[in-house]
Amino acid sequence: MQQTVKREYWLISGLLFFFFFAWSSSYSLFSIWLHRVIGLSGAETGYVFAANAVAALLIQPFYGALQDRLGLSRKLLVWIGLLLCAAAPFSIYVYGNLLAQNVVLGAVVGAAFLALAMLAGVGVIESYTERVSRHMGFEFGTTRMWGSLGWAAATCVAGVVFNIDPDIAFYMSSAAGVMFLLILSQLDLNRLNPPGLQKSGAAPVRMADLWQLLKMPHFWAFSVYLTGVCGIYMIYEQQFPVYFASFFATPQEGTSAYGYLNSSQVLIEAALLLLAPWLVSRTGAKYGLILAGAIMFVRILGSGLATDVWTVAACKMLHAIEVPILLVSVFKYISLNFDVRLSASIYLVGFHFAQQLTAMLLSPVVGYGYDQFGFANVYILMAGLVGACLLLSWNLLRPDPVRAVEKTALPDALALPAIAQSVTRYEP
């Protein structure tokens, strides 16, 4: 069984690597592509991001409910992999031409594709990874690390090839989609002993379970944090590459520099994913979320007050600390406060849906603000909103219930591995 677990760990890690490689290739420089290649203004770029958010908003609940019903089935992942393979022909021959001729039509068509393949697909692959890690007995954090490595690898290359020909980045995305499907073809959890995959004896997910979830006050309290803190932060991220590139003499120099900076940030992020379970086990899920939110606040405010490229780069590097804490805290908070059978629905609806809702409502307004008042002034205002929502979440989020592992009188050297493992190996 140990050999089987090791094999499944590497297959899942490979899926994460190539999914994030495909996503990063197409999306890490997306705002620069819209601005420089397509020629959209800040406001028009905001409308495109709003359309992406609306599409993801509609698809995420469907993906979450479907994945919870499918359990460990690969069917939804196959669909996402096929869409990744189509990234290059769609973006080059359909999406770009539509945006150049009709921004509204292009935004709608492109949003549907991006949401189905990536913006909602990321929640499926991450929740699937968490579910498999819980059943198979390996850490979510160490597996998710490979997703960060995939993003870093793609961003480093994309920042260079973009200046040669932006289409190359989209071909990289499709190639990664092919690798994703090849690895997925080797992942067959049905061949394992079924009792080993169903330790919990959980009943199948029904629509009544999902409806009951929406009636829970603490679900909506969790969503307040995700909407007000993570959602605003997501809008901040959308056109940050354009802001960063503006500190350089030429757009080409700024694009290359951003690619290297983003890759460095994600490599550090990947390393810190190994430590995040230990840290969150000490802070608890609630205060892990608060800590991640505080780092977001500092980064947004710092970007608004920055006067040189080194300060902006330092703010970007804070992302490497924030993301591991946020991801592990989100999954731990879900496991401690909700039915784990609904983990995919809660993650996609609570986490990604809330982010996309905020992006849908505010992206056009923020894009207009960039054009009229400048990035720095808008960032300071956004930091104020994040700070207010963070204070509200401090009172609304639930603290962790007392866990048996916290009461165990073990020496630290023995207790720490058990605590770290409890972050992702949840038992209902």
C-alpha positions in Angstrom: 0.0 0.0 0.0 2.9 2.4 0.8 4.2 2.0 -2.8 0.7 2.7 -4.1 0.4 5.9 -2.0 3.8 7.1 -3.3 2.7 6.5 -6.9 -0.6 8.3 -6.4 1.2 11.2 -4.7 3.5 11.7 -7.7 0.6 11.4 -10.2 -1.5 14.0 -8.4 1.6 16.2 -8.0 2.1 16.0 -11.8 -1.5 16.9 -12.5 -1.1 20.0 -10.3 2.2 21.0 -11.9 0.9 20.9 -15.5 -2.5 22.4 -14.7 -0.8 25.4 -13.1 1.8 25.5 -15.8 -1.0 25.7 -18.4 -2.9 28.3 -16.4 0.2 30.5 -15.8 1.2 30.4 -19.4 -2.1 31.8 -20.5 -3.0 34.0 -17.6 0.0 35.3 -15.6 0.6 38.0 -18.2 -3.1 38.3 -19.2 -3.5 41.9 -18.3 -0.4 42.9 -20.2 -1.7 40.9 -23.2 -4.9 42.8 -23.1 -3.2 46.1 -22.7 -0.3 45.8 -25.1 -1.3 43.3 -27.7 -5.1 43.8 -27.9 -4.9 47.5 -27.0 -7.5 47.7 -24.3 -7.7 50.6 -21.8 -7.7 50.0 -18.0 -11.5 50.3 -17.9 -12.0 47.9 -20.8 -9.6 45.5 -19.2 -11.7 45.8 -16.0 -14.8 44.8 -18.0 -13.0 41.7 -19.4 -12.0 40.6 -15.9 -15.6 41.3 -14.7 -16.9 39.0 -17.5 -14.4 36.3 -16.4 -15.7 36.7 -12.8 -19.3 36.4 -13.9 -18.6 33.2 -15.9 -16.6 31.7 -13.0 -19.4 32.7 -10.7 -21.9 30.7 -12.6 -19.7 27.7 -13.2 -18.1 27.2 -9.8 -21.2 26.0 -7.9 -22.0 23.5 -10.7 -18.4 22.3 -10.7 -18.4 22.0 -6.9 -21.7 20.0 -6.7 -20.7 17.8 -9.6 -17.2 17.0 -8.1 -18.7 16.2 -4.7 -21.1 13.7 -6.4 -18.3 12.2 -8.5 -16.0 11.8 -5.5 -12.7 10.4 -6.7 -13.9 10.0 -10.3 -11.6 11.5 -13.0 -14.4 12.5 -15.4 -14.5 16.2 -14.6 -10.7 16.4 -14.7 -10.7 14.8 -18.2 -13.0 17.6 -19.4 -10.8 20.3 -17.9 -7.7 18.7 -19.5 -9.3 18.8 -23.0 -10.1 22.5 -22.6 -6.5 23.2 -21.6 -5.3 21.5 -24.8 -7.5 23.9 -26.7 -6.0 27.0 -25.1 -3.7 28.0 -27.9 -6.1 27.7 -30.9 -8.9 29.4 -29.0 -6.8 32.3 -27.7 -4.9 33.0 -30.9 -7.6 32.4 -33.5 -10.8 33.2 -31.7 -10.4 35.2 -28.4 -7.9 37.7 -29.6 -9.7 38.5 -32.8 -13.1 38.9 -31.1 -11.7 41.3 -28.5 -10.1 43.4 -31.2 -13.3 43.7 -33.1 -15.9 43.7 -30.4 -14.8 43.9 -26.7 -18.2 42.9 -25.3 -18.6 39.8 -27.5 -15.0 38.8 -27.0 -15.2 39.2 -23.3 -18.3 37.0 -23.1 -16.9 34.2 -25.2 -13.5 34.3 -23.7 -14.9 34.3 -20.1 -16.9 31.2 -20.8 -13.8 29.3 -21.9 -11.4 30.6 -19.2 -13.9 29.9 -16.5 -14.6 26.3 -17.6 -10.9 25.5 -18.2 -9.0 27.5 -15.5 -10.8 30.0 -13.3 -13.3 27.4 -12.0 -11.1 24.4 -13.0 -8.5 25.4 -10.4 -11.0 24.8 -7.6 -11.8 21.4 -8.9 -8.2 20.2 -9.1 -7.3 21.7 -5.7 -10.4 20.2 -4.0 -9.8 16.9 -5.7 -6.2 16.9 -4.4 -7.4 17.6 -0.9 -9.9 14.8 -1.1 -7.3 12.3 -2.4 -4.7 13.4 0.1 -7.2 12.9 2.9 -8.0 9.3 1.7 -4.5 8.3 0.8 -2.6 9.7 3.8 -0.3 12.3 2.3 -0.1 16.1 2.9 -2.1 18.5 0.8 0.5 21.2 1.3 3.4 19.1 0.0 1.3 18.1 -3.1 0.0 21.6 -3.8 3.6 22.8 -3.7 4.0 21.2 -7.2 1.2 23.5 -8.5 3.2 26.5 -7.4 6.3 25.1 -9.0 4.4 24.7 -12.3 3.2 28.3 -12.1 6.7 29.6 -11.4 8.2 27.5 -14.3 5.7 28.8 -16.8 5.9 32.5 -15.6 9.6 32.5 -15.9 9.5 31.3 -19.5 6.4 33.3 -20.4 8.0 36.6 -19.4 10.7 36.0 -22.0 8.8 34.5 -24.8 6.1 37.1 -24.6 8.5 39.7 -25.9 9.3 37.4 -28.8 5.8 36.3 -29.7 2.9 36.3 -27.3 1.4 33.3 -29.1 4.2 31.1 -27.8 2.8 31.4 -24.3 -0.6 30.0 -25.4 1.1 27.1 -27.2 2.9 26.3 -23.9 -0.5 26.2 -22.3 -1.8 23.7 -24.8 1.3 21.5 -24.5 0.9 21.4 -20.7 -2.8 20.4 -21.2 -1.6 17.3 -23.3 0.8 16.4 -20.4 -2.1 16.8 -17.9 -4.2 14.3 -19.8 -1.3 11.8 -20.2 -0.7 11.8 -16.5 -4.4 11.6 -15.7 -4.7 8.5 -17.9 -2.3 6.8 -15.4 -4.4 7.7 -12.3 -6.9 5.0 -11.6 -8.1 5.1 -8.0 -10.8 2.4 -8.8 -8.1 -0.2 -8.9 -7.3 0.3 -5.2 -9.1 -1.5 -2.4 -12.5 0.3 -2.1 -12.6 0.1 1.7 -9.3 1.9 1.8 -10.9 4.8 -0.1 -14.0 5.1 2.0 -12.8 5.2 5.5 -15.5 7.5 6.5 -18.4 5.5 5.2 -19.9 8.8 4.1 -23.3 8.8 2.3 -23.5 10.2 -1.2 -23.9 13.9 -1.5 -27.5 15.0 -2.3 -28.9 18.4 -3.3 -30.6 18.6 0.1 -27.1 18.6 1.7 -26.0 21.5 -0.5 -29.2 23.5 0.2 -28.7 22.9 3.9 -25.2 24.3 3.6 -26.6 27.6 2.3 -28.8 27.9 5.4 -25.8 27.8 7.8 -24.9 31.3 9.3 -21.2 30.3 9.7 -21.0 29.5 6.0 -22.0 33.0 5.2 -19.6 34.3 7.9 -16.8 32.4 6.2 -18.0 33.9 2.9 -17.7 37.5 4.3 -14.0 36.9 4.9 -13.5 35.4 1.4 -15.5 38.1 -0.3 -14.2 41.2 1.5 -10.6 40.1 2.0 -9.7 37.6 -0.7 -12.1 39.1 -3.3 -10.6 42.6 -3.1 -7.1 41.1 -3.2 -8.0 39.3 -6.4 -9.0 42.5 -8.0 -5.7 44.1 -6.9 -3.8 41.2 -8.6 -5.6 41.6 -11.9 -3.7 44.6 -13.3 -0.7 44.5 -11.0 1.6 43.3 -13.8 0.8 46.5 -15.7 1.5 48.7 -12.7 4.8 46.9 -12.0 5.9 47.2 -15.7 5.2 51.0 -15.5 8.3 51.4 -13.2 10.6 50.4 -16.1 11.9 52.4 -19.1 10.2 50.1 -21.7 7.2 47.8 -21.5 9.4 44.9 -22.8 11.8 45.3 -19.9 9.0 45.5 -17.4 7.4 42.4 -18.7 10.6 40.3 -18.5 11.3 41.6 -15.0 7.8 40.7 -13.9 8.2 37.2 -15.2 11.4 36.7 -13.2 9.9 38.3 -10.1 6.8 36.2 -10.2 8.8 33.0 -10.7 11.0 33.8 -7.7 7.9 34.6 -5.6 6.2 31.3 -6.5 9.3 29.3 -5.9 9.5 30.7 -2.3 5.7 30.1 -2.0 6.3 26.4 -2.9 8.9 26.0 -0.2 6.7 27.7 2.4 3.8 25.3 1.6 5.9 22.7 3.3 5.9 24.7 6.5 2.4 26.1 6.3 0.6 23.1 7.9 2.9 23.3 10.9 2.3 27.1 11.3 -1.5 26.8 10.9 -1.7 23.9 13.4 -0.2 26.3 15.9 -2.3 29.4 15.0 -5.5 27.5 14.3 -7.6 27.9 11.1 -9.3 31.2 12.1 -6.1 33.0 13.0 -4.3 31.5 10.0 -7.0 33.2 7.9 -6.6 36.5 9.8 -2.8 36.3 9.4 -3.1 35.8 5.7 -5.5 38.7 5.5 -3.1 41.0 7.4 -0.3 40.2 5.0 -2.7 41.0 2.1 -3.5 44.4 3.7 0.2 45.2 4.1 1.0 44.3 0.5 -1.8 46.3 -1.0 -1.1 49.4 1.1 2.6 49.0 0.5 2.0 48.9 -3.3 0.0 52.1 -3.0 2.7 53.9 -1.0 5.7 52.6 -3.0 7.8 55.1 -4.9 10.4 52.7 -6.6 10.4 49.3 -8.2 12.3 47.7 -5.3 9.5 48.5 -2.9 6.8 47.2 -5.3 8.9 44.0 -5.8 9.1 43.5 -2.0 5.3 43.8 -1.7 5.0 41.2 -4.5 7.2 38.8 -2.5 4.9 39.0 0.4 2.5 36.9 -1.7 4.9 34.0 -1.2 4.1 34.0 2.6 0.4 34.8 2.3 -0.7 32.1 -0.2 0.5 29.0 1.7 -1.1 30.2 5.0 -4.3 31.0 3.2 -4.7 27.7 1.3 -4.0 25.5 4.3 -6.1 27.7 6.6 -9.1 27.6 4.2 -9.1 23.8 3.9 -8.6 23.3 7.7 -11.4 25.8 8.4 -13.7 23.9 6.1 -12.8 20.5 7.7 -13.4 21.7 11.2 -16.7 23.6 10.6 -18.5 21.8 7.7 -19.3 18.3 6.4 -16.2 17.1 4.6 -18.3 15.4 2.0 -19.1 18.9 0.7 -15.5 20.1 0.7 -15.5 20.7 -3.1 -18.7 22.7 -3.0 -17.6 24.7 0.0 -14.2 25.4 -1.5 -15.6 26.4 -4.9 -18.7 28.3 -3.7 -17.2 29.8 -0.5 -13.7 30.5 -1.7 -13.7 31.0 -5.4 -17.3 32.0 -5.9 -16.9 34.8 -3.3 -13.8 36.0 -5.0 -15.4 36.1 -8.4 -18.5 37.9 -7.1 -16.4 40.7 -5.8 -14.4 40.8 -9.0 -17.6 40.9 -11.1 -19.0 43.9 -9.1 -15.8 45.9 -8.6 -13.4 45.2 -11.6 -15.0 47.8 -13.9 -15.0 50.4 -11.2 -11.4 49.7 -10.2 -10.3 49.7 -13.8 -12.0 53.1 -14.3 -10.2 54.3 -11.1 -6.8 53.2 -12.5 -7.4 55.3 -15.6 -8.7 58.4 -13.7 -6.8 58.4 -10.4 -3.8 56.1 -10.9 -2.9 52.7 -9.5 -1.4 54.0 -6.2 -4.4 56.0 -5.1 -6.8 53.1 -5.9 -4.5 50.6 -4.0 -4.7 52.8 -0.8 -8.5 52.8 -1.0 -8.6 49.0 -1.6 -6.3 48.5 1.4 -8.8 50.4 3.6 -11.6 48.1 2.4 -9.5 45.0 3.2 -8.7 46.3 6.7 -12.3 46.9 7.5 -13.4 43.4 6.3 -10.5 41.9 8.2 -11.7 43.5 11.5 -15.3 42.3 10.8 -14.0 38.7 10.1 -12.1 38.7 13.4 -15.5 38.7 15.1 -17.4 36.5 12.7 -15.1 33.6 12.1 -15.2 30.6 14.5 -12.1 29.6 16.5 -11.0 26.0 16.2 -12.7 23.5 18.4 -10.3 21.9 21.0 -8.7 18.9 19.3 -7.4 15.8 20.9 -3.9 16.2 19.3 -3.5 19.6 21.1 -4.0 17.9 24.5 -1.5 15.1 23.9 1.5 15.5 26.2 4.2 14.5 23.7 7.6 16.1 23.4 7.7 18.7 20.7 9.8 16.5 18.4 7.1 13.9 18.4 4.1 16.1 18.5 4.9 18.4 15.6 4.6 15.7 12.8 1.3 14.6 14.2 0.0 18.1 14.4 1.1 19.0 10.9 -0.4 15.8 9.5 -3.8 16.6 11.1 -4.1 19.8 9.0 -4.9 17.8 5.9 -5.8 14.3 7.0 -9.2 15.1 8.3 -11.6 12.4 9.5 -15.3 13.4 9.6 
